[in-house]
Amino acid sequence: MTPTDPAEPSTVASAPPPRRFLRSQDDRVLGGVAGGLGRAFGVDAIIFRITLAVLVFAGGVGLLAYVAALLIVSSDDGTGQPAPRVVTWRTAAVWVALLIGAGLGFWGSAWATAAGGGVLVAFVVLALGAALVVAAFRGDKRARWLAVPALVLAFPAGFVSAADISLDGGLGERTHHPTGRDRLPTGYRLGAGELVVDLRDLDWRDDRRVVLDLDVGMGHAVVYVPEAVCVGVRSDIGAGHADVLGRDAAGVDVEHDATREPPAGAPGLTLDVRMGMGAFEVLHRPRDGGREFGANGDFDDHGERESADRREVRRVADRACSQDRS
C-alpha cells in the first residue's frame, strides 16, 4: 500500500457547520424571527409565521415567544455572524412595557368584543390595516410594525365572534335553587362565571314538565335533577364540553342533541343551552370532592370505577325516560 502523501488534498468532505439561529436581516416582516428560524431549519419562513400567528390564540403564547426571541436572539450582521448587541435596562424596560401592552390589548379586545364592542375593535383593526397600505405605497418600512397591534386585536376578536361569546347577563357565580311548587322563569342567563341550577327540591308530582333556556357566555353551567326526571337537552357550545348524565361531547362548535319525551305519568325537563365557551353538565348529584372529568369522560385517577359509575348514570337516565320505569 502506498502511504498517503500529506501534501495531497484530503478527499473526505468536511461536514458543513451547523446553521445558527439568528434573526434575519433580509427576510423579515417585523423582527426577522421567522426568517431566521426558516434559514436555521432550511424551510420556508412562512411555516413559522403561520405557527406563531396560530399560537397567538393560545393565551398569547406566540406573541410571548416572538418578543422573547427579539430580546434573546441576536440579529444577523449580513455575513452569517451575530451583530453586536447593546442591551440596556432602558431597552429591556421598553420591551417589557410593549409586552404588557400587547397582553392588555389581546385580552381587552376579547373582552370588548364579548361585551358588544366588536364593531369598534373591527374599526381599529381596519384603520391600522389602512395605515399599513398607505405606508407600503410610500415605501415606509417602519410602518410594518403596525401589523403587531393589528394582529393582537384581530385574533381574539375573531375567536370571540366565531365562538359567539357574549358577556350579557353579568359576571360571577350564580346559584338558583327553586323548591316545592315555585314558578320557574323561562331561563337563566350569565355572561361569564359559573351558573348552578339545582332542581332536585322542586315538586315533580302531577306529571310536571319544565322547559328552561340556559345562556352562558363563558364559563361553567351545571343543572342538578332528580333521578326520576326524564331529561332532554339541546346544547350549542362554541368551544368546550357537554356532559348530559353520562353522555358527553367535546370540541369546537359542539351541538349536543339529546332530546327526549317523558312517558305518560312521568315528570320531564327540557333544556335548551347556548354557551360561547366552557363546560355544561347535567348531573343527579355533585361529584365526590368536586373532581372534574378528564377528556375521555373518566376520572384520570379512578378510570375503571368511574366508567362503571357513568354506565350506571346512563342506565338510570334511560330508565327515567322509558315506559317501563320499574
C-alpha positions in Angstrom: 0.0 0.0 0.0 1.2 3.4 -0.9 1.2 5.8 2.1 -0.9 8.9 1.7 1.1 11.9 0.7 0.4 14.5 3.3 0.7 17.1 0.6 -2.3 15.7 -1.3 -5.6 17.3 -0.6 -8.0 15.2 1.6 -10.8 13.6 -0.3 -13.0 13.4 2.8 -15.6 16.3 2.7 -15.9 18.1 5.9 -19.3 18.4 7.4 -21.0 21.8 6.9 -21.1 23.9 10.0 -24.5 23.8 11.8 -26.8 26.7 11.0 -27.2 29.2 13.7 -30.5 30.7 14.7 -30.0 34.4 14.1 -32.7 36.9 13.3 -32.7 37.6 9.5 -31.9 41.0 8.1 -33.2 40.4 4.6 -36.2 38.1 5.2 -38.2 39.9 7.8 -41.7 41.2 8.3 -41.2 42.5 11.8 -38.1 41.4 13.7 -36.7 38.7 11.4 -37.5 35.9 13.9 -39.5 33.7 11.4 -37.0 34.4 8.7 -34.1 33.3 11.0 -35.9 30.1 12.0 -36.6 29.3 8.4 -33.0 29.7 7.5 -31.8 27.7 10.5 -34.1 24.7 9.7 -33.8 25.0 5.9 -37.5 25.5 5.3 -39.8 28.4 4.1 -40.1 31.1 6.8 -43.9 31.2 6.1 -44.3 28.0 8.1 -43.0 29.7 11.2 -45.0 32.8 10.6 -48.2 30.8 10.4 -47.3 28.8 13.5 -46.5 31.9 15.6 -49.8 33.5 14.4 -51.8 30.5 15.4 -50.1 30.4 18.8 -51.3 33.9 19.5 -54.7 32.2 20.2 -53.1 30.1 23.0 -53.3 32.9 25.5 -50.8 35.0 23.6 -48.1 32.3 23.6 -47.0 33.1 20.1 -46.6 36.8 21.0 -44.6 35.9 24.1 -42.3 33.6 22.1 -41.7 36.3 19.5 -40.9 39.0 22.0 -38.6 36.6 23.8 -36.7 35.9 20.6 -36.4 39.6 19.9 -34.8 40.1 23.3 -32.5 37.0 23.4 -31.6 36.1 19.8 -29.0 38.3 18.0 -29.6 39.7 14.5 -27.6 38.6 11.5 -24.9 41.1 10.5 -25.2 40.1 6.9 -22.3 37.7 6.9 -23.9 34.9 8.9 -22.4 36.2 12.2 -24.3 37.8 15.1 -24.4 41.6 15.1 -23.2 43.4 18.2 -25.9 43.8 20.8 -26.2 46.6 23.2 -28.9 45.9 25.7 -29.5 48.4 28.4 -32.1 48.5 31.2 -34.0 51.1 29.2 -34.2 48.8 26.2 -35.4 45.9 28.4 -37.9 48.2 30.1 -39.3 49.3 26.7 -39.8 45.6 25.6 -41.4 44.7 28.9 -43.8 47.6 28.5 -44.6 46.6 24.9 -45.3 43.0 26.1 -47.6 44.2 28.9 -49.3 46.5 26.4 -49.8 43.7 23.9 -51.3 41.4 26.6 -53.7 44.1 27.7 -54.6 44.7 24.1 -55.2 41.0 23.5 -57.5 40.4 26.5 -59.0 43.9 26.1 -60.0 43.1 22.5 -61.5 39.8 23.6 -63.4 41.4 26.4 -64.7 44.3 24.3 -65.9 42.0 21.6 -67.7 39.8 24.1 -69.3 42.8 25.7 -70.7 44.0 22.4 -67.9 46.3 21.2 -66.8 44.1 18.3 -67.6 46.9 15.8 -65.3 49.3 17.5 -62.5 46.7 17.6 -63.0 45.9 13.9 -62.8 49.7 13.1 -59.5 50.0 14.9 -58.1 46.9 13.1 -59.3 48.3 9.7 -57.7 51.7 10.5 -54.3 50.0 11.3 -54.6 48.0 8.0 -55.3 51.1 6.0 -52.3 52.8 7.5 -50.2 49.8 6.6 -51.4 50.0 3.0 -50.7 53.7 2.7 -47.2 53.3 4.2 -46.5 50.4 1.8 -47.2 52.7 -1.2 -44.9 55.4 0.3 -42.2 52.8 0.8 -42.1 53.5 4.6 -40.8 50.2 6.1 -41.1 51.5 9.7 -44.9 51.3 9.5 -44.8 47.5 9.2 -44.8 47.4 13.0 -48.4 48.4 12.8 -49.1 44.8 11.9 -48.4 43.8 15.6 -51.2 45.7 17.2 -53.5 44.8 14.3 -52.9 41.1 14.9 -53.0 41.4 18.7 -56.5 43.0 18.4 -57.8 41.0 15.4 -57.1 37.4 16.6 -59.0 37.5 19.9 -61.9 39.5 18.4 -62.2 36.9 15.6 -62.2 34.0 18.1 -64.8 35.5 20.3 -67.0 36.3 17.4 -66.6 32.9 15.9 -67.5 31.2 19.2 -70.4 33.6 19.7 -69.2 34.5 23.2 -71.3 37.2 24.9 -70.9 38.7 28.4 -74.5 39.9 28.6 -76.1 38.7 31.9 -73.4 39.7 34.4 -70.3 38.1 35.9 -69.5 35.8 38.8 -71.2 32.8 40.4 -75.0 32.4 40.3 -76.9 29.6 42.1 -80.6 29.0 41.7 -82.3 26.6 44.0 -86.1 26.6 43.5 -88.2 24.4 45.8 -91.7 23.0 46.1 -94.2 24.4 43.6 -92.0 27.5 42.8 -92.8 29.1 39.5 -89.7 29.0 37.3 -88.6 31.7 34.9 -88.3 30.8 31.2 -84.5 30.6 31.6 -81.3 31.7 33.3 -78.5 33.9 31.8 -74.9 34.6 32.8 -72.2 36.5 30.9 -69.1 34.8 32.5 -68.6 32.6 35.5 -70.4 29.6 37.0 -74.1 29.0 36.8 -75.7 26.4 39.1 -79.4 25.4 38.7 -80.4 22.9 41.4 -83.9 21.4 40.6 -83.7 18.5 43.0 -86.1 20.0 45.5 -88.8 21.0 43.1 -92.2 19.3 43.4 -92.2 17.0 40.4 -95.6 15.4 41.0 -98.6 15.7 38.7 -96.5 14.9 35.6 -94.7 18.2 35.9 -93.0 19.4 32.7 -90.3 22.1 32.9 -88.7 23.9 29.9 -85.6 26.0 30.6 -83.3 28.1 28.5 -79.7 28.5 29.7 -77.5 31.2 28.1 -73.8 31.4 29.3 -71.2 33.5 27.5 -68.1 31.9 29.0 -67.7 29.5 32.0 -69.3 26.5 33.6 -73.0 25.6 33.9 -74.4 22.7 35.8 -78.0 21.5 36.3 -78.9 19.0 39.1 -82.1 16.9 38.6 -83.7 14.0 40.5 -83.1 10.5 39.1 -86.9 10.1 38.3 -87.0 13.1 35.9 -86.7 12.4 32.2 -84.2 14.9 30.8 -83.9 16.1 27.2 -81.2 18.6 26.1 -80.3 20.6 23.1 -77.0 22.4 23.5 -74.9 24.6 21.2 -71.4 25.3 22.5 -68.9 27.4 20.6 -65.9 25.7 22.2 -65.9 23.3 25.1 -67.5 20.3 26.6 -71.1 19.0 27.3 -71.9 16.1 29.7 -75.5 15.1 30.0 -76.0 12.3 32.5 -73.0 10.2 31.4 -73.2 11.1 27.7 -70.7 13.7 26.5 -69.4 15.6 23.6 -66.4 18.0 23.3 -64.6 20.2 20.8 -65.4 23.3 18.7 -68.9 24.1 17.7 -70.4 21.4 19.8 -74.1 20.6 19.1 -75.3 18.1 21.6 -78.8 16.9 20.8 -80.3 14.5 23.3 -84.0 15.4 23.0 -86.3 13.1 24.9 -90.0 12.9 25.6 -91.0 11.7 29.0 -93.6 8.8 29.1 -97.1 9.4 30.3 -97.3 10.0 34.0 -93.6 10.9 34.4 -92.0 14.3 35.0 -89.8 15.8 32.3 -87.2 18.5 31.9 -86.2 20.1 28.6 -83.1 22.2 28.5 -82.1 24.5 25.6 -78.5 25.5 26.2 -76.4 28.1 24.4 -72.8 28.7 25.5 -69.9 30.5 23.9 -67.1 28.7 25.6 -66.9 26.4 28.6 -68.4 23.3 30.1 -72.1 22.3 30.5 -73.2 19.4 32.7 -76.4 17.7 33.8 -75.9 15.6 37.0 -78.0 13.8 39.6 -75.7 15.0 42.4 -72.4 16.8 42.9 -69.3 14.7 42.2 -67.3 13.5 45.2 -64.6 16.0 46.1 -65.7 18.2 43.1 -63.3 16.4 40.8 -63.6 17.1 37.1 -63.9 14.6 34.3 -60.9 14.1 32.0 -61.1 14.5 28.2 -62.2 10.9 27.8 -65.1 11.3 30.3 -63.4 9.3 33.1 -61.6 10.5 36.2 -57.9 10.3 35.5 -57.1 8.6 38.8 -60.1 6.1 39.0 -60.8 5.4 35.4 -62.3 1.9 35.8 -64.5 2.8 38.7 -65.7 6.0 37.0 -66.5 4.2 33.8 -68.8 1.8 35.8 -70.4 4.8 37.5 -71.1 6.6 34.3 -72.7 3.4 32.8 -75.0 3.3 35.9 -75.8 7.0 35.4 -76.8 6.4 31.8 -78.9 3.4 32.8 -80.8 5.5 35.4 -81.3 8.3 32.9 -82.6 5.9 30.3 -85.0 4.3 32.8 -86.5 7.7 33.7 -87.4 8.2 30.0 -88.7 4.6 29.5 -92.2 3.4 29.5 -91.0 0.7 31.9 -89.9 2.6 35.0 -89.7 -0.3 37.3 
